[in-house]
Amino acid sequence: AFKAKFCSSTEALLHGDLHTGSIMAEAGKTMVIDPEFAFYGPMGFDIGALLANLLLAYFASDGLAGDREAQRAWLLDTIAGVWTGFKGRFVSLWTDAVKTKGRAGDLCRAAFVEHGARTLEAQQHTYMQRLLADSLGFAGCKMIRRIVGIAHVADMEEIADDGVRAKCERRAVGLARRMVTGDFGSVE
């Protein structure tokens, strides 16, 4: 299903290789660099790529030396913040566009908007749930590809002990598989 979405969906202009190394942030300002892989594709792809990057760092931290509790807590907070921040801003922009321009855009049928804010909120909720599921699915695909494919993850490769690295990779692939199949319970 995700391969078909990747090949056929043109929901948004995407970065194409979004990860922590391509995001430059400071207070009140965020910039993304290295857009050479940009393309039109499914909205969940870039969000999923970033989530995969953070999740792989989380799973690798179990195999790296030193006390990593603070790092793991930061990674989990950042993972949650990526989604909640994106969702909040996206829904806000969508709502503002409907209110100021009087149109729904491509995200929902105008008939929904004509029936009031509750209907728009319901449509937004449904859309964002699907987008989160897509983002998690694409994240799972990327995690599996980065572990079993040719382009490995530096965080995992830094784990010197093969047995420890394999354990970290198994845990990551286990979650990734559940993310791809949608077998993870509530998505929020």
Buried (B, 14 or more C-beta within 10 A) or exposed (E): EBEEBBEEBEBBEBBBBBBEEBBEEEEEEEEBEBBEEBEEBBBBBBBBBBBBBBBBBBBBBBBBEEEBEEBBEBBEEBBEEBBEEBBEEBBEEBBEBBEEEEEBEEBBEEEBBEEEEEBBEEBBEEBBEEBBBBBBBBBBBBBBBBBEEEEBBEBBEEBEEEEEBEBBBEBBBEBBBBBBEEEBEEBE
